[in-house]
């Protein structure tokens, strides 16, 4: 076998191994905070599809976008219960956040680039509530 063929085979094999962690992970990582399960992401087509496939497991979906319709990421999402206690405070890894909350009333605050928007929602069992925050990018 020539040196060129050996190097080509090594490059192909090493490239395949580099993609294995992404293929093996498949689903987004479910995080936990204060007993609340959540996932964030949605950057890129594959990640968006993976989030949507898992989305039915959660009873709250939050989407962040610009007025133009372009999605946003890196927004701080703070969710407080009816007593004002923070049950989830995280930075979204993409334009979508899904959370599984106990039934009740919640205030959801989205902060991005020193701007803030607030919405309230009522969670009833497994029925998924959907909130969209439209925020300027800068």
C-alpha positions in Angstrom: 0.0 0.0 0.0 1.4 3.4 -0.9 1.9 6.2 1.6 -0.8 8.2 -0.1 -3.4 5.5 0.2 -2.5 4.9 3.9 -2.8 8.6 4.7 -6.2 8.8 2.9 -7.6 5.8 4.8 -6.4 7.3 8.1 -8.1 10.6 7.3 -11.4 8.9 6.4 -11.3 6.7 9.5 -10.4 9.6 11.8 -13.2 11.8 10.2 -15.7 9.0 10.9 -14.6 8.8 14.6 -14.9 12.6 14.9 -18.6 12.4 13.9 -19.5 9.5 16.3 -20.1 11.6 19.4 -22.6 13.8 17.6 -24.4 10.8 16.1 -24.3 8.9 19.3 -25.7 11.7 21.4 -28.8 12.1 19.0 -31.0 13.7 21.6 -30.4 17.0 23.3 -29.2 16.7 26.9 -32.0 17.1 29.5 -30.9 19.4 32.3 -32.3 19.6 35.8 -32.7 22.7 38.0 -34.8 22.8 41.2 -36.5 19.6 40.1 -37.4 21.1 36.7 -36.4 19.2 33.6 -35.5 21.3 30.5 -33.8 21.3 27.2 -32.6 24.2 25.1 -31.2 24.6 21.6 -32.5 24.5 18.1 -29.5 26.0 16.2 -29.4 24.3 12.9 -31.8 22.0 11.2 -30.7 18.7 12.9 -30.8 20.2 16.4 -34.2 21.8 15.8 -35.6 18.5 14.6 -34.1 16.7 17.7 -35.7 19.3 20.0 -39.1 19.0 18.3 -39.0 15.2 18.6 -38.4 15.5 22.3 -40.7 18.5 22.7 -43.9 16.5 23.5 -42.3 15.4 26.8 -42.5 19.0 28.1 -45.4 21.2 29.0 -43.8 24.6 28.3 -42.2 25.7 25.0 -40.5 29.1 24.8 -39.3 30.4 21.5 -37.1 33.5 21.1 -37.0 35.4 17.8 -36.4 38.8 16.2 -39.2 40.9 14.8 -37.9 39.8 11.3 -38.5 36.2 12.3 -34.9 35.2 12.7 -34.3 33.1 15.7 -32.2 34.3 18.7 -30.0 32.4 21.2 -28.2 33.2 24.4 -31.2 34.8 26.0 -31.5 34.4 29.8 -34.8 32.7 30.7 -36.1 33.1 34.2 -39.2 31.2 35.3 -40.9 32.1 38.6 -43.9 30.4 40.3 -46.9 32.2 41.6 -45.1 33.0 44.9 -42.3 34.7 43.0 -39.8 31.9 43.6 -37.4 31.2 40.7 -37.8 27.6 39.6 -35.6 27.9 36.5 -32.9 30.4 35.5 -30.8 29.5 32.5 -29.2 30.8 29.3 -30.8 29.3 26.3 -28.4 27.5 24.0 -30.6 28.3 21.0 -34.0 29.8 20.1 -36.1 27.2 21.9 -36.4 26.1 25.5 -38.7 23.3 26.6 -39.5 22.7 30.4 -41.6 20.3 32.4 -43.3 22.3 35.2 -45.7 21.3 37.9 -49.3 22.6 37.3 -49.6 26.3 38.3 -49.2 29.9 37.3 -45.8 31.1 36.1 -44.1 34.3 35.1 -41.5 33.8 32.3 -38.9 36.6 31.8 -36.7 36.7 28.8 -33.6 38.9 28.9 -31.4 39.6 25.9 -28.9 42.5 25.4 -30.1 44.5 28.3 -33.7 44.2 27.2 -36.4 42.3 29.0 -39.9 40.9 28.2 -42.3 39.2 30.5 -45.2 36.8 29.9 -47.4 34.8 32.3 -48.8 31.3 31.7 -50.8 28.7 33.4 -49.6 25.1 33.2 -52.3 22.5 33.4 -50.9 19.0 33.5 -49.2 17.8 30.3 -50.9 20.2 27.9 -48.1 22.2 26.3 -48.2 26.0 26.7 -46.2 27.9 24.0 -44.7 31.3 24.5 -42.9 33.4 21.9 -40.7 36.3 22.8 -40.0 38.7 20.0 -36.9 40.7 20.9 -34.6 43.0 18.9 -31.1 41.4 18.4 -29.3 44.6 19.5 
